[in-house]
Amino acid sequence: MNYADIKTIDVQDGTGVRVSIYVSGCHFHCKGCHNKEAWDFNYGKKFDESTIDYIIDLLKPSYIAGLSILGGEPLELVNQQGLLPLVKKVKEIYPDKSIWCYTGYDFEKDVYGKMYKEYSYTKELLEGIDIMVDGEFVEEKKLVDLKFRGSTNQKKIDVQASLKAGSVVRLKFGDEARYEQEETKNPKIIFFKEFKEKEEKQEIAHEEIKVPVASQDVDNVIPIVPAFEIKETEERVAAEGINNKDDNNL
Ligand code: SF4
């Protein structure tokens, strides 16, 4: 396995301050991918024992919350085999630090539904991963304020809870809960959608953003604020079984 990069400090790809490794090789070739150079399996440096030792050392400080594994595609089979000794060692030395893994595969269909059942190293790898963010990056579903994911089709999955339940257990942070409220016709959500659409058509410049109200009728005032001002709370929702199929496009 080769890797494209190691970030010693990463605050974007998972909770807290993290160390990240970007492995090389990805067959998905998503439109708008930011790591195109890492599509090539031969890109970057050779991943070996000394790389593992380096990462173990980087994870040592108490302020480092854990390791994030990105790509490229960590779950290409050759990369799974390369990553397994790293994941095992991190869990052995730092059992309290979390491991996040970003994949273009669908957890339910490809990872748990197929690889986990067919390959012993997938099984072992998943046993060491805490959170998996799944699904290809879809440029048309990209929103800039999403938490720990690039497009709204991607899901954050509690891997250990899913393995225990034998079904997908999703983690829903503020942004996902917010988009799901769209069904309830929450005016804040509607405003956000309209704002995004106008912004995309370049009808709104950022400096023109005002805090509007829906109505000046005092009996029926609905305060609306731009979505980026909405305070998000982190919430954990354990889905019962694979019951979130309708949520996939939220
Ligand atoms: S899965 Fe990730 S690395 Fe691969 S093409 Fe899509 S965005 Fe890029």
Boltz pocket constraint, residues with backbone or C-beta under 6 A from the ligand:
constraints:
  - pocket:
      binder: B
      contacts: [[A, 26], [A, 27], [A, 28], [A, 29], [A, 30], [A, 33], [A, 34], [A, 35], [A, 36], [A, 38], [A, 71], [A, 72], [A, 73], [A, 103], [A, 104], [A, 135], [A, 136], [A, 137]]
      max_distance: 6.0
